[in-house]
Amino acid sequence: MQRLFDLLIALGPVGVCAIAALDSAGIPLPMGVDALLITVAVTSPQKASLAAILAVIGSAAGNAFLYSVARKGGEAYLDRHASSPRARRFREWFHQYGLITVFIPTVVPIVPLPLKVFVLSAGATGVPFRMFLLTILAGRLPRFFGLAYLGSQIGENSFAWLQAHSLHLAGVAAGLFVALFALVKFKQRRLRRAAEAQRPVV
């Protein structure tokens, strides 16, 4: 595996794109996209931005593939079991809040949340692809560009910095989830009030 990692480093930004696509497509890899991206940024700071761009493209492509697989198979499975109250509740919940569970692990590094599970759920429950892809991009862009900048600025100390701030990053993830959840609830309440106001008075 060390040879593979060294090969990907030698490929530079192209290697980052490849591993981002494979990892996001559901293929388990011992080395993470974040680690490879930082390493490329450390060894070739002038290529850090290009590596970040290709990491976003690779991740978006891999997640789109995983989403499409789940969309074809998972949605049919849920339709066959739609009579189950649990299946109906899950589909309704995910349509309302599921993209939040996709966004959080997409944007925050070193957060032990199973992104692939949420991507599969998004496809299976029929979340609109455009909204799904925008969510992936909204998370991956700041994450990968932030890691590339970190690697190009503080070098090999980037990994120690991330480990030292892992609790802070987890706190950011929790705060984002609460804020986004509250925002969705607020929007739903406003839409419900607007609908009630438009009802004719009998």
N, C-alpha and C positions, 0 to 999 in steps of 0.2 A: 504493500500500500504506500510505503514511503516513496517507492519508485514512481508510482502513479502521481503522487502529490508533486514530486519534483518535475515530472513531465508537464503537468498542468501549469506549474510555475513558469517553466521554460516557455510555454505557449503564451504566457502573459494574459492580456485581456480576453483572448479567444478561449483560453482554458477556463477562465472565470465564467464566460458565457456558457460553455459546455457543461460545467458542473452545476451551474444554476438551473439549467434546463433539465438535467437528469434528476437532480434533487427534488425540484418542484413537481416533476412528473411522477414522483412516487417511488423512485429507485433509491433504496437506502445506501448512503455513502458514509464511510467512516470520517472523512474530512468535510468540514462544513464550507459553505459558500462564503460565509463571513471571514473565516480563517484564511482562505485562499485569496479573497479580495484584499484583505489587509496585507498579506504577505507580498502580493504583487505591488501594492501601493508603497510598501516599505522598500522593496528592491528596485522599483522603477517609478519614483514619484511623478515623473512627467506623464506616465500612462495611467495615473490613478483615476482621472475623470473618464477616460475611455473604458477602463475596466468596470467602473460603476455603471456606465450606460449599457454595456454589454451584459452585465449581471442583471440589470432590470429587464432587458429584452429576453434573456434566457429564462429568467424566473417567470415572466409573463407567459412565455410560450409553454413552459412546462406545466404551469398551473392551468392554462387554457386546455391543454391536452387532458389533464386529470379531470377537470370539470366536464369536458365533453364525454369522457368515458362514463362518469357517474350519471350524466344526463341521460344517456342512452339506456343504461341498465338499471340505475337506481330509481328513476322516476317510474319506470314500468313496475318495479317491485312495490313501490309505495302505492301505485294505483291499484294493484291487486289486493293490497292490504288496507285500502283507504277506509274500509268499514270499521277498522280498529280505532277506538277513541284515542289511544296513545299515538297512533300514526297521524291522526288528524291534528291533534294538539301539537305534535312535533313540527308538522309542516307549517301550521299557522304561526307558531313561535319563531321558526327559522325565517319565514318571510318577513317578520317584523324586526327581529333582532340579529338574525344570523350573520349579516355582513359585518356587524361589530366584532363577532368572534373570528371572522376572517381577517379583519383589519389589525387587531391588536398584535397577534403573533407575526404579522407581516411587517409591521413597522418597528417593533422593539426587539433588539437582539438579546440573546441570553435569557429568554423567557421560555420556560418549559411548557409550552402550549402546543397541542398537536394540530398544526396548521392543515396537514393533509386530511385529517378527519373533517375539518370544517369545509375544506374545498370540496370533498366528496359529498358532504351534506348539501352544499350550495347547488351542486349539479343535480343531485337526486331530488331535491325539493323544487327544482325549476326556478331558482332565482334568475332574473334576467341577466344574460351574459354581459351586456354592456355595463350594468351596475357592478357585476362581479369583477370584471376586468379593471374598471376605474378604481375599485377598492384595492386591488392588488397593486396597481401603479401608485396610488396615493400612499401606500405603505412602503413599497420597495424603493421609491425614488429618494425620500429623505434618509432611509436606513442605509442604502448602499453608498450614496454620496457622502453621508456622514462618516461611514467606516473608511471610505477611501481617503477622505480628508484627514481623518484621525491617523491612518497609517502613514500618509505622506508628511505629516507634521511631527509626530512624536515617535515614529519608527517602531522598533521592536517592543517598546514600552506600551504599545496599544493594547496588547493582550492582557498585560497586568492591569492597565487602566480599566478595561472592561470587567475584569474579575473583581477589582476593588469596588466598582460601582454597580455590581450585579443587583444588590438590594435596592438601590436607587432606581435602576431600570425596571425592576419588578414593581416598584411603587408607581412609576410612571404608567406602566401597563394597567395597573389597577385603577389609577385615577382616570385614565383615558376611557376605560370601560364604563366606569360610573358616570362620567360626563356624557359620553355618547348615549348611554342607556337613558339618562335623564332627558337628553335632547330629543330622542325618539318618542319618549312618553309625552313630552310637552307638545311635540308636533301632532301626535295622535289626538291629544286632548283638544287642541285648537281645531283640527279637522272635524272632530265629533261635535264640537260646539257650533261650528259653521254649518254643518249638516242639519243640526237640530233647529238652528235659526231659520233655515230655508224651508222647513216643513210648514205646510199650510195649517193655519189655526182652524180647528173644527168648531 
